Amino acid sequence: MGLLNRILGLKDIAVSGKMHVNTLQKSFKESFGTEIRIYKGLNTGKGSRKADGKATLASICAEGMKVQDIVIKKSNSVGQIEQQLKEQMGIGVQIMLPDGKKFAPNEMKLKDVANQA
């Protein structure tokens, strides 16, 4: 995580359906120091497909879902954010630990994820 973030603190991210997948991924990495994997639709398990980075979030949401704007807050837990994106935007995500090899525990706060090694 960058020195500036450590000095100023983590910042919340406003997310809308017009946002592109790679914009959200870049903002998430800058704000929370870790990767967010974004999938097309709700499936994040076996057979899931990663979303195209150039696609908007509204274009990859599950069929029949209405996309609502949300704010990803540093005080939320990993599980809360994953659930919120699923329910309010119709997209599946997985938040990773900074090493990119393991999923962040659902009960961990976003502000604490970057400190895991």
C-alpha positions in Angstrom: 0.0 0.0 0.0 1.3 3.4 -0.9 2.8 5.8 1.6 0.2 8.4 0.9 -2.6 6.0 1.9 -0.9 5.2 5.1 -0.5 8.9 5.9 -4.0 10.1 4.8 -5.8 6.9 5.6 -7.9 4.6 3.3 -10.6 6.3 1.2 -14.1 5.0 0.5 -15.0 4.2 -3.2 -18.3 5.3 -4.8 -19.4 2.6 -7.3 -22.0 3.0 -10.0 -23.2 0.9 -12.9 -21.4 3.2 -15.4 -18.0 2.4 -13.9 -15.8 0.1 -15.9 -14.5 -3.1 -14.3 -10.8 -2.2 -14.6 -11.6 1.3 -13.0 -13.1 -0.4 -10.0 -10.2 -2.8 -9.7 -7.6 0.0 -9.9 -9.5 2.2 -7.4 -9.9 -0.8 -5.0 -6.2 -1.7 -5.2 -5.2 2.0 -4.6 -7.6 2.4 -1.7 -7.3 -0.9 0.1 -4.0 -2.4 -1.1 -5.4 -5.6 -2.5 -7.1 -7.1 -5.5 -10.8 -7.5 -6.1 -11.8 -10.1 -8.7 -15.0 -9.3 -10.6 -17.1 -11.9 -12.3 -19.8 -11.8 -14.9 -23.0 -12.4 -13.1 -23.3 -13.8 -9.6 -21.3 -17.0 -9.9 -17.8 -16.8 -8.2 -17.2 -20.5 -7.9 -16.5 -23.3 -10.4 -17.4 -22.4 -13.9 -17.4 -18.6 -13.2 -16.1 -16.2 -15.8 -14.0 -13.1 -15.0 -15.5 -9.9 -16.3 -13.9 -8.1 -19.2 -12.0 -5.1 -17.9 -13.5 -2.7 -20.5 -17.1 -3.7 -19.6 -19.3 -1.5 -17.4 -20.6 -3.0 -14.1 -24.2 -2.6 -15.4 -23.4 -4.6 -18.5 -22.1 -7.6 -16.5 -24.8 -7.8 -13.8 -27.0 -10.8 -13.5 -30.0 -10.9 -15.8 -33.1 -9.1 -14.4 -31.1 -7.2 -11.8 -31.4 -3.4 -11.4 -28.0 -1.9 -10.6 -27.9 0.4 -7.6 -25.0 2.7 -6.7 -23.1 1.8 -3.6 -20.1 3.0 -1.5 -17.4 0.6 -0.5 -16.3 1.7 3.0 -13.1 0.8 4.8 -15.1 0.0 7.9 -17.1 -2.8 6.0 -16.1 -6.4 6.3 -15.0 -8.4 3.2 -18.2 -10.4 3.4 -20.4 -7.3 3.7 -18.9 -5.8 0.5 -19.2 -9.1 -1.4 -22.8 -9.5 -0.4 -23.6 -5.8 -1.1 -22.2 -6.0 -4.6 -24.2 -9.2 -5.2 -27.5 -7.9 -3.9 -27.4 -4.3 -5.1 -25.4 -4.6 -8.3 -25.9 -8.1 -9.4 -22.2 -9.0 -9.7 -20.1 -11.6 -8.0 -16.7 -10.5 -6.5 -14.0 -12.1 -4.4 -11.6 -9.9 -2.4 -8.1 -11.3 -2.2 -5.3 -11.1 0.4 -2.4 -8.9 -0.8 -0.4 -11.9 -2.0 -3.2 -12.6 -4.5 -3.2 -16.4 -3.8 -5.9 -16.6 -1.0 -9.3 -15.1 -0.5 -9.6 -12.6 2.3 -11.6 -13.9 5.3 -15.2 -12.7 5.1 -15.2 -11.3 8.7 -12.0 -9.2 8.2 -12.5 -5.4 7.8 -11.3 -3.9 4.5 -9.0 -1.6 6.4 -7.2 -4.6 7.8 -6.8 -6.6 4.6 -3.7 -4.8 3.3 -1.8 -5.5 6.5 -2.1 -9.3 5.9 1.0 -10.9 4.3 
